[in-house]
Amino acid sequence: MESVPNRKTKCIENGSHRVNSCINSNYAFSELPSNLQRMYVQRILKNSARGYQTMNSGLPNSIFQHDKMTIDELRDILPPFEILDEVPLTCQGNYILSLGASEISHGKT
């Protein structure tokens, strides 16, 4: 397997808390237990300028309900974000959580 230059990975517990330019997740964050979601929010998401997450927890009709952060809890601790429809919808209650999208669409970058 070919190496990717200038790429570093770190354990979330030991990683730096610098600003991340962009995060992406397809269901991984939304399927974590709430204690790990909170750690990820504090150490990664709050330090991210932009991001895109496909979610299957957090809303009342999301498939994953037990031990997950709600959308209201996320709104209380994250920078402003938008909720977009998942297209095509792969399961009831799925959605896209978009960090920094309004800044991009309004030319604030």
DOTI-915380 format. One record per residue: chain; x, y, z of N, C-alpha, C in turn; residue in one letter. Coordinates in pm, whole numbers, plus 50000, padded with zeros to 5 digits. Layout:
! residues N
A, X, Y, Z, X, Y, Z, X, Y, Z, A
...
! end
This chain:
! residues 109
A, 50084, 49882, 50000, 50000, 50000, 50000, 50089, 50125, 50000, M
A, 50054, 50219, 49918, 50133, 50340, 49903, 50107, 50437, 50018, E
A, 50212, 50500, 50066, 50202, 50596, 50175, 50146, 50730, 50125, S
A, 50071, 50797, 50210, 50018, 50929, 50178, 50109, 51032, 50245, V
A, 50178, 51116, 50169, 50270, 51213, 50229, 50197, 51319, 50311, P
A, 50263, 51369, 50412, 50213, 51478, 50496, 50084, 51445, 50568, N
A, 50060, 51320, 50593, 49939, 51279, 50664, 49978, 51218, 50796, R
A, 49918, 51265, 50904, 49947, 51211, 51036, 49816, 51168, 51100, K
A, 49821, 51062, 51173, 49706, 51019, 51251, 49746, 51017, 51397, T
A, 49650, 51048, 51483, 49675, 51049, 51626, 49556, 50991, 51698, K
A, 49583, 50934, 51811, 49476, 50885, 51898, 49398, 51005, 51950, C
A, 49268, 50994, 51957, 49185, 51106, 52004, 49226, 51151, 52144, I
A, 49275, 51060, 52225, 49315, 51095, 52361, 49446, 51172, 52364, E
A, 49532, 51155, 52263, 49662, 51219, 52260, 49675, 51325, 52152, N
A, 49572, 51341, 52072, 49579, 51433, 51959, 49585, 51578, 52000, G
A, 49638, 51658, 51912, 49644, 51801, 51939, 49503, 51859, 51927, S
A, 49485, 51973, 51985, 49355, 52038, 51983, 49357, 52159, 51891, H
A, 49432, 52147, 51782, 49438, 52256, 51686, 49311, 52256, 51601, R
A, 49291, 52364, 51529, 49173, 52373, 51444, 49190, 52279, 51325, V
A, 49089, 52197, 51304, 49087, 52106, 51189, 49012, 52176, 51077, N
A, 49061, 52167, 50955, 48996, 52237, 50846, 48865, 52172, 50805, S
A, 48858, 52039, 50812, 48736, 51972, 50769, 48729, 51831, 50828, C
A, 48611, 51790, 50870, 48588, 51653, 50916, 48478, 51592, 50831, I
A, 48484, 51462, 50812, 48381, 51389, 50737, 48354, 51258, 50809, N
A, 48227, 51221, 50815, 48190, 51094, 50878, 48061, 51044, 50817, S
A, 48061, 50921, 50774, 47939, 50857, 50727, 47897, 50755, 50832, N
A, 47812, 50797, 50922, 47751, 50717, 51028, 47842, 50685, 51146, Y
A, 47973, 50693, 51133, 48062, 50651, 51241, 48035, 50728, 51370, A
A, 48033, 50861, 51363, 48009, 50941, 51483, 47873, 50909, 51543, F
A, 47771, 50901, 51461, 47635, 50883, 51513, 47612, 50746, 51576, S
A, 47699, 50650, 51548, 47683, 50516, 51605, 47770, 50494, 51729, E
A, 47850, 50594, 51766, 47928, 50583, 51890, 47837, 50595, 52011, L
A, 47875, 50537, 52126, 47800, 50562, 52250, 47818, 50709, 52291, P
A, 47726, 50762, 52365, 47725, 50905, 52397, 47853, 50953, 52465, S
A, 47916, 50871, 52550, 48040, 50916, 52615, 48151, 50940, 52513, N
A, 48160, 50855, 52410, 48260, 50876, 52306, 48219, 50989, 52211, L
A, 48089, 51005, 52188, 48044, 51119, 52108, 48085, 51250, 52176, Q
A, 48065, 51259, 52308, 48102, 51381, 52381, 48253, 51407, 52372, R
A, 48333, 51303, 52385, 48478, 51318, 52373, 48514, 51367, 52233, M
A, 48453, 51309, 52132, 48480, 51347, 51993, 48438, 51492, 51969, Y
A, 48324, 51532, 52023, 48279, 51671, 52009, 48382, 51766, 52069, V
A, 48425, 51738, 52192, 48518, 51827, 52262, 48654, 51834, 52194, Q
A, 48702, 51722, 52144, 48839, 51718, 52092, 48850, 51736, 51942, R
A, 48742, 51710, 51870, 48750, 51717, 51723, 48649, 51817, 51666, I
A, 48521, 51792, 51685, 48418, 51872, 51618, 48421, 52019, 51657, L
A, 48440, 52050, 51785, 48442, 52190, 51827, 48562, 52265, 51769, K
A, 48661, 52191, 51723, 48782, 52251, 51665, 48784, 52240, 51513, N
A, 48671, 52214, 51454, 48663, 52197, 51309, 48589, 52313, 51245, S
A, 48651, 52370, 51143, 48589, 52482, 51073, 48471, 52439, 50988, A
A, 48481, 52319, 50931, 48376, 52268, 50843, 48365, 52118, 50862, R
A, 48250, 52066, 50823, 48236, 51922, 50831, 48105, 51874, 50772, G
A, 48105, 51746, 50744, 47990, 51680, 50683, 47975, 51547, 50753, Y
A, 47861, 51524, 50813, 47838, 51397, 50880, 47703, 51341, 50840, Q
A, 47703, 51221, 50787, 47578, 51150, 50764, 47541, 51085, 50896, T
A, 47421, 51113, 50943, 47380, 51072, 51078, 47261, 50977, 51075, M
A, 47262, 50882, 51169, 47146, 50794, 51188, 47108, 50785, 51336, N
A, 47139, 50891, 51410, 47096, 50906, 51549, 47080, 51055, 51577, S
A, 47011, 51087, 51685, 46998, 51227, 51724, 46859, 51285, 51708, G
A, 46783, 51236, 51611, 46646, 51282, 51591, 46548, 51182, 51652, L
A, 46427, 51228, 51687, 46330, 51136, 51747, 46296, 51015, 51659, P
A, 46306, 51029, 51528, 46274, 50916, 51439, 46397, 50844, 51383, N
A, 46515, 50875, 51437, 46638, 50807, 51394, 46638, 50662, 51443, S
A, 46702, 50576, 51366, 46703, 50433, 51398, 46779, 50405, 51528, I
A, 46889, 50477, 51553, 46965, 50458, 51677, 46919, 50560, 51781, F
A, 46868, 50511, 51892, 46814, 50598, 51997, 46887, 50582, 52131, Q
A, 46926, 50461, 52163, 46980, 50432, 52295, 47123, 50483, 52310, H
A, 47148, 50563, 52414, 47281, 50611, 52449, 47347, 50690, 52337, D
A, 47271, 50780, 52275, 47322, 50868, 52170, 47290, 51012, 52206, K
A, 47374, 51105, 52165, 47345, 51247, 52185, 47229, 51287, 52095, M
A, 47142, 51372, 52147, 47030, 51422, 52068, 47076, 51544, 51987, T
A, 46998, 51578, 51888, 47029, 51695, 51808, 47030, 51822, 51893, I
A, 46943, 51828, 51994, 46942, 51944, 52084, 47070, 51952, 52167, D
A, 47120, 51838, 52212, 47248, 51838, 52285, 47361, 51884, 52195, E
A, 47360, 51840, 52071, 47463, 51883, 51977, 47455, 52032, 51949, L
A, 47333, 52085, 51936, 47316, 52230, 51912, 47368, 52312, 52030, R
A, 47357, 52258, 52151, 47403, 52330, 52270, 47554, 52343, 52277, D
A, 47628, 52251, 52217, 47774, 52253, 52236, 47856, 52272, 52108, I
A, 47795, 52256, 51993, 47868, 52274, 51867, 47849, 52415, 51813, L
A, 47941, 52459, 51728, 47916, 52582, 51654, 47790, 52563, 51569, P
A, 47729, 52671, 51522, 47608, 52657, 51441, 47628, 52560, 51325, P
A, 47526, 52479, 51302, 47530, 52384, 51191, 47394, 52376, 51127, F
A, 47391, 52319, 51009, 47266, 52300, 50935, 47233, 52152, 50930, E
A, 47104, 52122, 50924, 47058, 51986, 50904, 46999, 51979, 50764, I
A, 47053, 51888, 50686, 47009, 51871, 50548, 46948, 51733, 50530, L
A, 46861, 51721, 50432, 46804, 51591, 50399, 46911, 51499, 50343, D
A, 46904, 51373, 50380, 46989, 51272, 50317, 46920, 51233, 50186, E
A, 46992, 51247, 50074, 46933, 51217, 49943, 47027, 51124, 49867, V
A, 46981, 51005, 49834, 46850, 50951, 49867, 46847, 50908, 50014, P
A, 46730, 50911, 50071, 46712, 50870, 50210, 46731, 50720, 50221, L
A, 46831, 50677, 50298, 46860, 50534, 50309, 46788, 50468, 50424, T
A, 46741, 50547, 50520, 46664, 50494, 50633, 46591, 50610, 50701, C
A, 46472, 50584, 50749, 46395, 50687, 50819, 46478, 50748, 50932, Q
A, 46477, 50879, 50942, 46548, 50949, 51049, 46693, 50981, 51019, G
A, 46744, 50943, 50901, 46880, 50980, 50863, 46881, 51124, 50812, N
A, 46994, 51190, 50828, 47009, 51328, 50784, 47157, 51360, 50771, Y
A, 47185, 51478, 50719, 47322, 51527, 50707, 47338, 51643, 50804, I
A, 47442, 51637, 50886, 47478, 51748, 50974, 47595, 51819, 50907, L
A, 47577, 51946, 50876, 47677, 52021, 50801, 47730, 52138, 50884, S
A, 47857, 52131, 50922, 47924, 52238, 50996, 47986, 52335, 50896, L
A, 47965, 52463, 50916, 48028, 52563, 50832, 47968, 52580, 50694, G
A, 47860, 52510, 50664, 47801, 52519, 50530, 47745, 52657, 50500, A
A, 47687, 52722, 50600, 47629, 52855, 50576, 47738, 52956, 50544, S
A, 47857, 52939, 50604, 47968, 53028, 50572, 48014, 53010, 50429, E
A, 48014, 52885, 50382, 48054, 52859, 50243, 47952, 52916, 50147, I
A, 47823, 52887, 50172, 47719, 52929, 50078, 47696, 53080, 50079, S
A, 47741, 53148, 50186, 47725, 53293, 50192, 47856, 53367, 50169, H
A, 47957, 53298, 50120, 48082, 53361, 50081, 48166, 53413, 50196, G
A, 48158, 53351, 50313, 48234, 53399, 50428, 48365, 53324, 50448, K
A, 48412, 53253, 50347, 48536, 53176, 50363, 48658, 53262, 50338, T
! end
